[in-house]
Amino acid sequence: MALIAITLLAAGCTSNVKLRDEELARIDEWLPGVYDNRPQVDDDLAKNAVDIHEPIDLVILPVSAPIIGRHVFYAESHDSMNPRRIIDQLLYSFEASADKKALVHTLFKFKEPDRWAGATTRCSASARRRTKRNEPAETDSSGGFPDNS
């Protein structure tokens, strides 16, 4: 009886590892891209809102940062009207939890953000070609950004 329980437990762990690997591969494929909150801004304008959301572009690129992890991305948000005005820069890291039951998402802020400002415009042409324009699966007024109101 104990042998059956151990076998089932080991099989469950194996399927968790495979599932986490599949999820990480999906993130690697789907996350990089260019996003904006234009639908949210358009919705504000259509409703004659008093506080209109600032139009923001978000560019997410895969980066090689082995010391941080295997699934790491540079994320830079900037003003849609003035791309030189950087709003935020982060590194996103994804990994399986120690018990392989979940994914862990870690955000890293830069100590010297000015040093990395505009990195998305300085990246290699091949990296930019691989970055695709992503459209939301369902249209909503948030545009994928949290509501600041």
C-alpha positions in Angstrom: 0.0 0.0 0.0 2.8 2.4 0.9 4.5 1.6 -2.4 1.3 2.6 -4.4 1.1 5.9 -2.5 4.8 6.7 -3.2 4.3 5.9 -6.9 1.2 8.1 -7.1 3.0 10.9 -5.3 6.0 10.7 -7.7 3.7 10.7 -10.7 1.9 13.8 -9.4 5.3 15.6 -9.0 6.3 14.6 -12.5 3.1 16.0 -14.0 3.5 19.2 -11.9 7.0 19.7 -13.3 5.8 19.1 -16.9 2.9 21.5 -16.4 5.1 24.3 -15.0 7.5 23.8 -17.9 4.6 24.1 -20.3 3.3 27.3 -18.6 6.8 28.9 -18.6 7.2 28.1 -22.3 3.8 29.7 -22.9 4.8 32.8 -21.0 8.1 33.0 -23.1 6.0 32.8 -26.3 3.1 35.1 -25.4 4.4 37.8 -23.1 6.9 39.7 -25.3 5.3 42.4 -27.3 4.0 45.9 -27.4 0.9 46.8 -25.4 -1.0 50.1 -25.0 -4.0 51.4 -23.0 -5.6 53.1 -26.0 -9.0 51.4 -25.5 -9.0 52.8 -21.9 -8.2 56.3 -23.1 -10.8 56.1 -25.9 -13.4 54.9 -23.4 -12.6 57.9 -21.1 -12.9 60.3 -24.0 -16.2 58.7 -25.1 -17.6 59.1 -21.6 -16.4 62.7 -21.3 -14.5 61.6 -18.1 -13.0 64.3 -15.9 -9.9 62.3 -15.3 -8.6 60.8 -18.6 -6.0 58.1 -18.3 -2.6 59.0 -19.7 -1.9 57.1 -23.0 0.9 54.6 -22.2 2.8 52.1 -24.2 4.4 49.1 -22.6 7.2 47.2 -24.4 8.2 43.8 -23.0 11.3 42.1 -24.4 13.0 38.8 -23.4 16.5 39.3 -22.0 19.3 37.0 -21.1 20.0 37.3 -17.3 21.1 33.8 -16.1 21.9 35.1 -12.6 18.2 36.0 -12.2 16.6 33.1 -14.1 15.8 31.5 -17.4 12.5 33.3 -18.0 13.4 37.0 -17.7 11.9 40.0 -19.5 12.6 43.7 -19.6 9.5 45.9 -19.4 9.5 49.6 -20.2 6.4 51.8 -20.2 6.5 55.2 -21.8 4.2 58.1 -22.7 2.5 57.2 -26.0 2.8 60.8 -27.1 6.5 61.2 -26.2 8.3 57.8 -26.2 11.4 59.5 -24.7 9.4 60.1 -21.5 10.0 56.8 -19.6 7.4 56.1 -17.0 8.6 52.8 -15.5 11.2 50.1 -16.1 11.2 46.6 -14.5 12.6 43.2 -15.0 10.0 40.4 -14.8 11.2 37.0 -13.8 9.1 33.8 -13.8 10.0 30.4 -12.3 8.4 27.3 -10.9 8.0 27.3 -7.1 10.2 25.0 -5.1 7.3 22.5 -4.7 6.4 22.9 -8.5 2.8 23.6 -7.5 2.8 27.2 -8.8 4.7 29.8 -10.8 6.5 32.6 -9.0 6.5 36.1 -10.6 9.2 38.4 -9.3 9.6 42.1 -10.2 13.0 43.8 -10.1 13.4 47.6 -10.0 16.6 49.1 -11.4 19.0 50.9 -9.0 20.2 53.1 -11.9 17.1 53.4 -14.1 18.5 56.2 -16.2 21.3 53.9 -17.4 18.6 51.6 -18.9 16.2 54.2 -20.2 15.2 53.6 -23.8 16.6 50.1 -23.9 13.7 49.0 -26.0 14.7 51.4 -28.7 18.4 50.4 -28.5 17.7 46.7 -28.7 18.9 44.8 -31.8 16.8 44.9 -34.9 16.3 41.1 -34.7 14.9 41.4 -31.1 12.5 44.1 -32.3 11.4 41.9 -35.3 10.6 39.1 -32.8 8.5 41.5 -30.7 5.0 41.4 -31.9 2.1 43.8 -31.4 -0.3 42.1 -29.0 -4.0 42.6 -29.0 -6.2 41.7 -26.0 -8.2 38.5 -26.3 -11.3 40.4 -25.2 -11.8 44.1 -25.6 -12.3 45.9 -22.3 -11.8 49.5 -21.3 -8.8 48.8 -19.0 -6.5 48.1 -22.0 -4.6 45.7 -19.7 -3.6 48.4 -17.3 -4.8 48.8 -13.7 -7.4 51.5 -13.1 -5.7 54.4 -11.4 -8.9 56.0 -10.2 
